Amino acid sequence: MNGFFLFFRIIQVSLLGGHNFLRKIKLNKHYYKSLGLYLIFIVIAFVFWLLLALNNTLQRDIMVPLKLTSVPDSVTIITDPPAFVRVTVRDKGASLLKFFFGESSAININFNEFADANGNIHVSSAEFRSLVRNLFDASATIISVSPDSLNVRYTNLPGKLVPVRLDLDAEPDMQYVINGPVTLSDDSVLVFSDRKTLDDIDEVYTFHVDVTQLKDTLVRPVNIAPIPGTKISPRSITITIPVEPLIRKEQNIPIIVKNKPAGVRVVILPSVVQASFLVPLSMYSKNKPVIAEVDYNDILYSMSNKLEVRIAESPAIYKNISLGIDSVEYVIDNN
């Protein structure tokens, strides 16, 4: 049974006994005196546990911070090193106390000492273990270090600005519409790498985004898909998908005659038809041109004095357009 477990067991037993003890105490003038004695026993138990724990040999996993130091401003780190190194160590509790209370020492990797001219920062297993060893007392035994070495890529080249391509599938819910272009907070990003890799990169893509049943404007962060051997800044962008409800609108629109021969006058009755369609809420008060038509050539095949009415022109944003009538009468005047 290690010291920590023993401490919690003492506290548990003490609290249980104290609870039963306090229940038996009558609320009289001796109450506070008895409570004070009880608390003194708790403190004494804690002191004994602490002395025992600090004198015992413990084996613990300690997360030690890792830092790159003396990195020039002109250098960009491509592959980020781990933020912490897991060190399994055995030593007296008193020696390990500094790692559990207060800010522990960090493993400092000096750029000028470990960087080569080929864009690598390499710390061998032996060098890495030596750096870890220096953080602990001579009495400590290092059981394991993870990771046990370090390989980091860097570059002195400036970043290459390339456009961002959005990989998106978006569908609004029924009676809603995506009204306008999808916007990106950043339409281009900087890519850092060696010269050969940068020459082969002309654009970057986001991770695939698939959203359906949209009922409101969507604002969402999207990560840039990583490219091996590079660092991309920023690593994510924010996209905005404008979504609006569709409402029904009615509008009287003219009917034109197409393919009419020169010198021929065609009178259609009625010459105006009521159109009904769905329009985004923000565009309800705006009248966009919608035109209906009949085809003069249909007269050759018509068995009556009526022509079919069709939609000739309408804004793409108008949905589910329907006409109040599907045909009109016509009269041809050749004079």
Residue pairs with C-beta under 8 A, 6 or more apart in sequence:
1 9
2 53
2 56
2 58
3 49
3 52
3 53
3 56
3 58
3 93
4 53
6 49
6 52
6 53
7 46
7 49
7 50
7 53
10 45
10 49
11 42
11 45
14 41
14 42
14 45
18 38
18 42
21 34
21 38
22 35
22 38
25 31
25 34
53 93
54 92
54 93
54 94
54 97
55 92
55 93
55 94
56 92
56 93
57 90
57 91
57 92
57 93
58 90
58 91
58 92
58 93
58 96
59 88
59 89
59 90
59 143
60 88
60 89
60 96
60 99
61 86
61 87
61 88
62 86
62 87
62 88
62 89
62 96
62 99
62 104
63 84
63 85
63 86
63 87
64 84
64 85
64 86
64 87
64 99
64 104
64 105
64 106
64 107
64 132
64 135
65 83
65 84
65 85
65 104
65 106
65 107
66 81
66 82
66 83
66 84
66 85
66 106
66 107
66 109
66 150
67 106
67 107
67 108
67 109
68 77
68 81
68 109
68 111
68 121
68 152
69 108
69 109
69 110
69 111
70 110
70 111
70 112
71 77
71 111
71 154
72 111
74 156
75 111
75 154
75 155
75 156
76 154
76 155
76 156
76 157
76 159
76 192
76 231
77 152
77 153
77 154
77 231
78 119
78 152
78 153
78 154
78 155
78 192
78 193
78 229
78 230
78 231
79 151
79 152
79 153
79 231
80 152
81 109
81 150
81 152
82 147
85 107
85 132
85 145
85 146
85 147
86 144
86 145
86 146
87 132
87 135
87 142
87 144
87 145
88 142
88 143
88 144
88 145
89 96
89 136
89 140
89 141
89 142
89 143
90 140
90 141
90 143
91 136
91 137
91 139
91 140
91 141
92 139
95 136
95 137
95 139
95 140
96 140
98 104
104 135
105 135
107 128
107 131
107 132
107 135
108 131
109 121
109 123
109 131
109 150
111 121
114 121
114 122
114 123
114 127
114 150
115 121
115 154
116 122
119 153
119 154
119 155
119 156
119 194
120 151
120 152
120 153
120 154
121 150
121 151
121 152
121 153
121 154
122 149
122 150
122 151
122 152
123 131
123 149
123 150
123 151
124 149
125 148
125 149
128 145
128 147
128 148
128 149
128 150
129 142
129 145
129 148
132 142
132 145
133 142
136 142
153 229
155 192
155 193
155 194
157 192
157 193
157 194
157 195
157 198
159 190
159 191
159 192
159 233
160 190
160 191
160 192
160 198
160 201
161 188
161 189
161 190
162 188
162 189
162 191
162 201
162 202
162 203
162 204
163 187
163 188
163 203
163 204
164 184
164 186
164 187
164 188
164 189
164 203
164 204
164 205
164 206
164 224
164 237
165 203
165 204
165 205
165 206
166 182
166 184
166 205
166 206
166 209
166 222
166 239
167 205
167 206
167 207
167 208
167 209
167 225
168 182
168 206
168 208
168 209
168 210
168 211
168 239
169 208
169 209
169 210
169 211
170 178
170 182
170 209
170 210
170 211
170 212
170 214
170 218
170 241
171 211
171 212
171 213
171 214
172 178
172 213
172 214
172 215
172 243
173 212
173 213
173 214
173 215
175 245
175 246
175 278
176 214
176 215
176 243
176 244
176 245
176 246
177 243
177 244
177 246
177 278
177 280
177 317
177 319
178 214
178 241
178 242
178 243
179 242
179 243
179 244
179 280
179 282
179 283
179 317
180 242
181 242
182 239
182 240
182 241
182 242
183 239
183 240
184 237
184 238
184 239
185 237
185 238
185 239
185 240
186 234
186 237
189 204
189 224
189 232
189 233
189 234
189 237
190 232
190 233
191 198
191 201
191 204
191 227
191 230
191 231
191 232
192 230
192 231
192 232
192 233
193 201
193 227
193 229
193 230
193 231
194 229
197 229
197 230
201 227
201 230
204 224
204 225
204 227
204 232
205 224
205 225
206 222
206 223
206 224
206 225
206 237
206 239
207 222
207 223
207 224
207 225
209 220
209 222
209 239
211 218
211 220
211 241
214 241
214 243
215 243
215 245
216 243
217 240
217 241
217 242
217 243
217 244
218 239
218 240
218 241
218 243
219 238
219 239
219 240
219 241
220 238
220 239
220 241
221 236
221 237
221 238
222 236
222 237
222 238
222 239
223 235
223 236
224 232
224 234
224 235
224 236
224 237
226 232
244 280
244 281
244 282
245 280
245 281
246 278
246 279
246 280
246 281
246 319
247 278
247 279
247 281
247 284
248 276
248 277
248 278
248 279
249 276
249 277
249 278
249 279
249 284
250 274
250 275
250 276
251 274
251 275
251 277
251 287
251 290
252 272
252 273
252 274
252 275
253 272
253 273
253 274
253 275
253 290
253 291
253 292
254 271
254 272
254 291
254 292
255 268
255 270
255 271
255 272
255 273
255 291
255 292
255 293
255 294
255 309
255 328
256 291
256 292
256 293
256 294
256 312
257 266
257 268
257 293
257 294
257 295
257 296
258 293
258 294
258 295
258 296
258 312
259 295
259 296
259 297
260 266
260 296
261 296
263 334
264 296
264 332
264 333
264 334
265 332
265 333
265 334
265 335
266 296
266 330
266 331
266 332
266 333
267 330
267 331
267 332
267 333
268 294
268 307
268 328
268 329
268 330
268 331
269 328
269 329
269 330
269 331
270 325
270 328
271 328
273 292
273 309
273 323
273 324
273 325
273 328
274 323
274 324
275 290
275 292
275 311
275 321
275 322
275 323
275 324
276 321
276 322
276 323
276 324
277 290
277 314
277 318
277 319
277 320
277 321
277 322
278 318
278 319
278 320
279 317
279 318
279 319
280 317
283 317
288 314
288 315
288 317
288 318
289 313
289 314
289 315
290 311
290 313
290 314
290 315
290 318
290 321
291 311
291 312
291 313
291 314
292 309
292 310
292 311
292 312
292 323
293 309
293 310
293 311
293 312
294 307
294 308
294 309
294 310
294 328
294 330
295 307
295 308
295 310
298 307
298 308
299 307
299 330
299 332
305 329
305 330
305 331
306 327
306 328
306 329
306 330
307 327
307 328
307 330
308 326
308 327
309 323
309 325
309 326
309 327
309 328
311 321
311 323
314 321
